[in-house]
Amino acid sequence: MAAKKSFPLRINPEVLAAVQRWSDDELRSVNAQIEYLLRKALVESGRVKITQKVVTIVEEYDAKDKDAKDS
């Protein structure tokens, strides 16, 4: 992964407060929330393409199956 660059941002206090609340709801930092929003806007506008998409598959765990395998 490429190194991230720092960038100073001047932002309206009301907008920052709204982003803070949103990031709290999403369990992200404000920085991560801003990056998420920028990336989403870039993809939706067609300015960048998604190069990697992470998919997590959750499988149901059955303790009975584990006990049968251990026997």
Backbone as CSV, one residue per row, in Angstrom:
resi,resn,N_x,N_y,N_z,CA_x,CA_y,CA_z,C_x,C_y,C_z
1,MET,0.845,-1.171,0.000,0.000,0.000,0.000,0.894,1.238,0.000
2,ALA,0.518,2.225,-0.758,1.280,3.476,-0.816,1.172,4.225,0.503
3,ALA,2.232,4.955,0.819,2.229,5.737,2.055,1.176,6.833,1.969
4,LYS,0.538,7.112,3.079,-0.469,8.173,3.115,0.224,9.513,3.299
5,LYS,-0.365,10.556,2.745,0.173,11.899,2.865,-0.703,12.724,3.785
6,SER,-0.063,13.578,4.556,-0.802,14.506,5.415,-1.283,15.676,4.572
7,PHE,-2.466,16.200,4.951,-3.034,17.315,4.217,-3.828,18.177,5.188
8,PRO,-3.430,19.445,5.364,-4.203,20.315,6.267,-5.565,20.635,5.635
9,LEU,-6.589,20.634,6.434,-7.944,20.856,5.918,-8.636,21.932,6.734
10,ARG,-9.102,22.966,6.058,-9.939,23.977,6.700,-11.385,23.561,6.456
11,ILE,-12.149,23.463,7.532,-13.511,22.950,7.396,-14.436,23.731,8.325
12,ASN,-15.634,23.959,7.864,-16.668,24.642,8.633,-16.935,23.847,9.916
13,PRO,-17.013,24.513,11.077,-17.225,23.802,12.347,-18.495,22.952,12.380
14,GLU,-19.560,23.416,11.739,-20.799,22.638,11.720,-20.637,21.367,10.886
15,VAL,-19.916,21.484,9.781,-19.666,20.307,8.936,-18.793,19.317,9.695
16,LEU,-17.768,19.815,10.359,-16.894,18.942,11.133,-17.667,18.238,12.240
17,ALA,-18.545,18.944,12.921,-19.356,18.331,13.982,-20.253,17.231,13.421
18,ALA,-20.832,17.476,12.249,-21.694,16.472,11.616,-20.878,15.243,11.214
19,VAL,-19.686,15.464,10.673,-18.818,14.345,10.288,-18.382,13.583,11.536
20,GLN,-18.122,14.282,12.625,-17.744,13.626,13.879,-18.862,12.714,14.374
21,ARG,-20.096,13.212,14.352,-21.234,12.383,14.776,-21.381,11.163,13.875
22,TRP,-21.243,11.380,12.555,-21.365,10.287,11.591,-20.258,9.263,11.817
23,SER,-19.035,9.732,12.011,-17.922,8.807,12.225,-18.115,8.021,13.526
24,ASP,-18.659,8.661,14.546,-18.958,7.948,15.789,-19.980,6.836,15.542
25,ASP,-21.005,7.128,14.753,-22.027,6.128,14.432,-21.440,4.950,13.668
26,GLU,-20.453,5.230,12.805,-19.849,4.202,11.947,-18.631,3.545,12.605
27,LEU,-18.302,3.977,13.840,-17.131,3.481,14.569,-15.832,3.698,13.790
28,ARG,-15.716,4.892,13.190,-14.512,5.290,12.474,-13.965,6.557,13.105
29,SER,-12.697,6.843,12.812,-12.153,8.147,13.194,-12.688,9.180,12.205
30,VAL,-12.604,10.448,12.576,-13.033,11.514,11.660,-12.204,11.447,10.382
31,ASN,-10.901,11.233,10.525,-10.025,11.149,9.358,-10.463,10.015,8.423
32,ALA,-10.730,8.839,8.992,-11.161,7.705,8.179,-12.511,7.976,7.518
33,GLN,-13.398,8.670,8.230,-14.708,8.992,7.668,-14.572,9.943,6.481
34,ILE,-13.726,10.964,6.618,-13.510,11.910,5.515,-12.903,11.192,4.318
35,GLU,-11.932,10.310,4.572,-11.315,9.555,3.474,-12.341,8.647,2.797
36,TYR,-13.187,8.002,3.593,-14.251,7.146,3.058,-15.191,7.955,2.160
37,LEU,-15.604,9.123,2.640,-16.529,9.961,1.869,-15.892,10.452,0.569
38,LEU,-14.636,10.849,0.639,-13.939,11.309,-0.567,-13.799,10.174,-1.583
39,ARG,-13.402,8.996,-1.104,-13.238,7.857,-2.009,-14.573,7.481,-2.648
40,LYS,-15.637,7.464,-1.841,-16.965,7.118,-2.366,-17.408,8.125,-3.434
41,ALA,-17.183,9.410,-3.174,-17.548,10.447,-4.146,-16.737,10.295,-5.436
42,LEU,-15.467,9.967,-5.311,-14.623,9.786,-6.499,-15.090,8.597,-7.337
43,VAL,-15.431,7.506,-6.683,-15.909,6.322,-7.402,-17.249,6.613,-8.069
44,GLU,-18.173,7.227,-7.331,-19.507,7.505,-7.875,-19.465,8.493,-9.038
45,SER,-18.488,9.401,-9.035,-18.381,10.367,-10.127,-17.601,9.810,-11.316
46,GLY,-17.061,8.594,-11.157,-16.315,7.977,-12.252,-14.887,8.477,-12.373
47,ARG,-14.375,9.159,-11.374,-13.013,9.701,-11.436,-11.957,8.677,-11.051
48,VAL,-12.336,7.667,-10.284,-11.444,6.550,-9.972,-12.262,5.265,-9.992
49,LYS,-11.565,4.152,-10.183,-12.218,2.854,-10.162,-11.785,2.120,-8.903
50,ILE,-12.661,1.284,-8.397,-12.317,0.462,-7.254,-11.313,-0.582,-7.729
51,THR,-10.170,-0.633,-7.061,-9.145,-1.594,-7.468,-9.156,-2.838,-6.591
52,GLN,-9.707,-2.726,-5.411,-9.768,-3.870,-4.508,-11.018,-3.749,-3.665
53,LYS,-11.746,-4.853,-3.569,-12.935,-4.869,-2.740,-12.814,-6.047,-1.785
54,VAL,-12.947,-5.779,-0.518,-12.821,-6.808,0.490,-14.210,-7.346,0.808
55,VAL,-14.337,-8.657,0.743,-15.609,-9.306,1.048,-15.377,-10.283,2.190
56,THR,-16.188,-10.171,3.195,-16.104,-11.081,4.331,-17.298,-12.009,4.288
57,ILE,-17.019,-13.299,4.329,-18.087,-14.291,4.328,-18.218,-14.837,5.737
58,VAL,-19.411,-14.734,6.274,-19.676,-15.232,7.616,-20.418,-16.550,7.483
59,GLU,-19.823,-17.584,8.067,-20.455,-18.892,8.026,-21.018,-19.215,9.397
60,GLU,-22.122,-19.918,9.409,-22.746,-20.287,10.662,-21.923,-21.367,11.340
61,TYR,-21.714,-21.218,12.628,-20.934,-22.164,13.411,-21.879,-23.115,14.121
62,ASP,-21.622,-24.395,13.970,-22.465,-25.392,14.621,-21.575,-26.258,15.510
63,ALA,-21.729,-26.144,16.810,-20.906,-26.889,17.764,-21.091,-28.388,17.602
64,LYS,-22.265,-28.839,17.167,-22.513,-30.273,16.978,-21.593,-30.835,15.903
65,ASP,-21.394,-30.080,14.799,-20.509,-30.533,13.727,-19.082,-30.663,14.229
66,LYS,-18.638,-29.748,15.052,-17.280,-29.780,15.586,-17.110,-31.003,16.487
67,ASP,-18.117,-31.276,17.346,-18.042,-32.433,18.236,-17.981,-33.724,17.437
68,ALA,-18.728,-33.811,16.341,-18.749,-35.018,15.507,-17.397,-35.223,14.836
69,LYS,-16.731,-34.126,14.413,-15.426,-34.225,13.761,-14.348,-34.633,14.758
70,ASP,-14.475,-34.188,16.011,-13.486,-34.493,17.026,-13.579,-35.931,17.502
71,SER,-14.717,-36.591,17.289,-14.919,-37.973,17.776,-14.255,-38.995,16.914
